[in-house]
């Protein structure tokens, strides 16, 4: 790749540095330095492509430069994420202006969306992310390995306590009762599955496309003696048997992998899997913008390339629309966006504290994987803090036409149509 001489990038780079909320300096390949003498952050450019991306304010490309060794960063990740938003030229949640190129990109994206979610491709994409190494994830997740937004019901909660609070919040919102059949779609390392079986006495079935997670949770079920009440299946959600519907369904961190065109079909499938009157909890990351297909500034491309191939976020309004089109009645919506930012910073700190252990368990290419995850976790924390991405819990029901347990005329399900059951006294509220 041929670039213009560095002098063409020095002036715009210096202008961007001067606009940052904290002192930052850049060191060029030849040793020249731009910025203050005592910076809070120092960016060491090993390849001129990184300088180009800095001048453009393409922070996703800068993250890629860091992963590939074209850029070194000296300083705290929290300071870097404080500075990063000021580098952007535009709001990353805004859709690009209309025009021929925009139409071409839109058509290309639409084709990608419709061809990127076959059963085989979804399985490969899930395994690429979740089967990196169980031991690697165990280094920085909580003891239950809950890989989704925690719920800090009290400010003094540890991450482990906040994850248990989230699991219990989901179970309460679903109004789980002993003996009910629960389906956990995308069950991860079994946190919710086992919490529901142990604390609420349900008959719990989890599904995953990750071979590592399937093996891990199956062993965990056996070690806890829960074989009669819990099981983990290696199964695509599209292939779940509909002949015996479930009382309740949980989908946590799963909708992000479905793809926007497939969402109405996804929720229609879940409706068929629910008994009449049954409840669905859909807990998912959502887009901050209403129309952008992914975050601008190269951030969407970075996540697609290094972390979540095939992932796609949509606005909460799109998810609600898809739920309704799938035949489910939306009952309750709660935003937990700041909780996810706090969760992610816990993960960043935990990974940074165990970097040497991470290198040991990852082996070959460890530094590249660690760099990618450090940048992904910290960048995501920034995205939640800025409102570029969000997290919503959407509770829905398959109406059955009856008044239900609420005894409210026209309730059409067992949902009580009030929130006091979700947040009982003494639960930290």
Secondary structure, 3 states (H helix, E strand, C coil): CCCCCCHHHHHHHHHHHHCCCCCEEEECCCCCEECCCCCCEEEEECCHHHHHHHHHCCHHHHHHHHHCCCEEEECCHHHHHHHHHHHCCCCCCCCCCCCHHHHHHHHHHHHHHHHCCCHHHHHHHHHHHHCCCHHHHHHHCCCCCCCCCCCCCCCCCCHHHHHHHHHHHHHHHCCCCCCCEEEEECCCCCHHHHHHHHHHCCEEEEEECCHHHHHHHHHHHHHCCCCCCEEEEECCHHHCCCCCCEEEEEEECCHHHCCHHHHHHHHHHHHHHEEEEEEEEEEEEEECCCCCCCCCCCHHHHHHHHCCCCCCCCEHHHHHHHHHHCCCEEEEEEECHHHHHHHHHHHHHHHHHCHHHHHHHHCCCHHHHHHHHHHHHHHHHHHHHHCCEEEEEEEEECCCCCCCCCCCCCCCCCCCCCCCCCCCCCCCC
